[in-house]
Amino acid sequence: MKPQDLLKYRAICLYGEESGLSRELLDGVLAAAGLVKDDFDLEIRNGDDGAPGDWFASVTTSPFLADRRVLVIRQANRWDPGKSPIPDLKGLPAASLLIFVGDEEASSDASRQSKFAANGKAIAALVEKAGGKSVESKADPAAAKNRLKAAIAEDGRKITEGALESLMEMCGGRYSRAKEELDKLTLYAGSGVIREADVEAIVVPSRDFQIFKLVDAIVANRVPDALKQLKAIVTSAKKPEEEAFRTIFPMVSRNLRLLWQARLCV
């Protein structure tokens, strides 16, 4: 959906697995509304900042120097509509625009991530029920690669095909993460071409990628590499023992089972 098309709604929810796409859409909506970051009629808060009633009171204030009073709620997934309800969004005046943005959270806690995802869907349903519009950005590795490739070309950067493949693989096929890592790669490579060695040296791999590398090292009997990957996974968690039982063991077991099934098929 085009950003300008969203301006006909009074409430918008931008959420999903690809938070980078949601942020890009938010920038487009604000630009289409003629607003900049420090605009008098634009307010930005977080989902755990203040009460929903205060948000409603703020966004329903009459605009001063613009056609609309815009309130953006970043990290919106931190808000649970079921526990802390907001006044009926159908009551938003025509000069109001309330935008919820479900930014990606850094927590490695699976239960927290599940809760954030559930909150995002609940907010989207609330907005849709009030006559607003929700836009979900879903993860699509194939589309993510093409989008990233287009962004690289548009910015005048250069990257080898192998480096692009490695970047997408290390970022779990997520456009949002790959786009963030790309800025670091550009600085590291300088004015030159981004190569696979640059990706391996700079990019912070996703948890899934680390598990895959661990399994590869185990199967190939590369004990030092396996221990290196295991150390990287465990030390990044606040409670290593919980991380082992919640993430490492299940994912390693699953990948080894898939490998064994593939071997049987062969």
N, C-alpha and C positions, 0 to 999 in steps of 0.2 A: 504494500500500500504506500502511496506517495504521502510525504509529510503534510502537504497542503490539504490533502483530503481529510486528514484527521481534525482539522480546525473547525469542522462543522459540529463536532461533539463537545460537550462540556466536561466530560470525564473520560480519561484515557488510561489504559493499563498496558505497559510495555514490559514483557517478561519472557522467560524461557531459558533454555540452556546456553544460548549464544548471547550473553549479555552485551557483547560488543556491538552486535547489530541493533540491540535496543537503544544503546547509547547514541549510535549514529542516527537512528530514527528520531530520538529526542532532540538532537542538535538540529535536525532538519525541521522539526515542528517549531522550535523556538525561532529559527531563522525565518520560516514562513510567516510567523506571527510578528516579525519585526522586532524581536527582543534580543538583547545581549545579556551577558552574564551579570553585570552590575545594574541592570535596568531597575528603575524605581518600582515598576509594577510586576517584577519577577521575584519570587521568593523560593528558596531551595532549602528543604529540611530533610532529615533522615527518618526512617520508619520508626525508630525508637526515640525520636525527639518530640516531646510534647504529647498531648492528648488529641485524638481524632476530632473532638469537638473544637479544639483550637485551630486545627487545620481548616475545618469548615468555616469558622468565623473569619479566618484570614483570607481565604480564597473568595468569599462572598463580599469582601470589602470593595467598594466602588473604585475602579481604576482612576488614576490621576492624570497620567500623561500618555496612556495607550488605550486601545480599544478594549483590552481585556486585562483582568487581574489573573495572573498565572501563578499557581503553586505547584512546585515539583517535589514529590516525595521520593528521594533516592533511598536505596537499600529498603525498599518498601516491603520486602519479604519478612522483615523483622516484626512487622505488625500483623497480629492475628485478629482479623475482623470478628471472629466468633467470641473472643474474650473482651475486646475493646471496640464496640461498634461505633460507627460514625453516623451522624444525622443523614437522613434520606438524601442521596445524591440527586434525586429527581428535583429537589428544591434548589439546585444550583441556578443562579440567574444567567441570562444570556452573556453577560460580560465576564463570566468566570470560566476558568479552565484549570481543572485539577488533573495532574499527570502523575501516575504511579509508575516507578521504574524499578524493576526487580534486578538490581545489580548482582553480579556474582559474589558470593561470600567465600572467604578464604578458609573457613573452618574445615578440618579434615574429619570432623565428627559426623558419621553417617546419619545418626538420628537427627542432628541439627539440620543437616542438608535436606533430609526428608521433610522436616518441618518447614523449612524455608520454601521448598517446592510446593507443599500443600497450601501454605499461606498465599503464594503467588497465584495459584489456581482459584483460591477463594476470593481474592481481590479482583481477579479478572471476571469472575461470575457476578460479583457485586456491581462492578462497573457496567457490565452488559445488561444486568437486570434494570439498572437505572437509565438505560437508553444510551449509554456510552459505548466506547469501542475498545476492545482488547486485541493486542497483536502479540502472538507468541512466536518467538524466534527459536526454531528447533535446530538441533545439531544435525548437520548433513556433511560428512567428510568430503564427498565429491564436490558438492557445491561450495564448500568452504575453501577448497584448494583453488577452484576457478576464481572465486571472489578475491582471495589473497593475491593470486597471480595478477589479476586486473589492478588491484590496489598498488602493487609493486611497480607495474608498468606506468600507471598514472603518476606516481611520484618520481618517476625517472630513475628508480633503483634497478640494480641488476642482480640476478640470482641464478645459479645453475639449476637445472632440473633435478639433479640429485640432491642438492641442498634444500630445494623446495619440498621434495618428498620426505627428507629427513626431518625438516621442521614440522611438517604436518603430523608425521608419525610421533615425534617427541611431544607434541602438544595434544595428542589424543584425537586428532582430526577436528579440533575446535578452532574456528576462525578467530574468535575473541582472544584466546591465549597466543595464537601464532602472530596476530597483529601486534600484540604488546611486545613479544620477543623480537619482532622485526626491527623495532626502533633501536634496541641494544645491538643487534647484528649490524645495522647500518653504521653505527658509531664505531664498532669494532673493525669492520672491513674498510672504513674510511671511504674513499671515492672509488674503491675497487669493486670487483664482483664478489658477492657473498657465496662462499663455497661450503661444501659439507664439513670440512675441518672447522670452519668458523661456527657452524651450527653446533657441532659436538663440543666445542670449547666454551660456548657462551650460554646456550639455551638451557633453562631449567626444565628437566623432563617432568611430565605428568606422572602421577602415582601408577597409573595403568602401564605406562611405558616402562617404568622401573621394574614392575612385576614381570613383564614380558622378558626384559633383559636378564632378570634373575633366573627365570625358567630356562632361557637359552643357555646361560652359563652352566646351569645344573646338568642339562641334557648333554652338553658338550664336554662335561667333566672339567670345566675351567674353574677350579675351586677359588683361586684368588679373586677372579672377576665376580663370582657368585657372592663371596663374602663382602666385596666392595659394594655391590648393589644392595645387599641386605643391610649393611651399615647405613647406607644413605637413606633407606626407607625407614629404618627404625629410629635413627637419630632425629628425623624430622617430625616425629610424633611426640606429644607431651607425655604419653604413657605407653612406652614400647610394648609392654605385655598386652595391653588392650588392643593396640594396633595389630599385633601378631595374630590374635584370635579373631578379630573383627574383619581384617582385610587381607593380610599376607597369606595365612594358611588357606582360606577359602579360594583366593584367586590362584594361588600356586596349584592347589588341588584341581581346580577347574581346568587350568591350562595343561597340566600333565594328563588329565583325562582326555582332553581334546586331541592331544598329540598321540596318545595311545589308540584312540579311535581312528585317527588318520593313518596310523601305522597298520592297523588291522585292515583298513580299506585297501591300502597299497598291496 
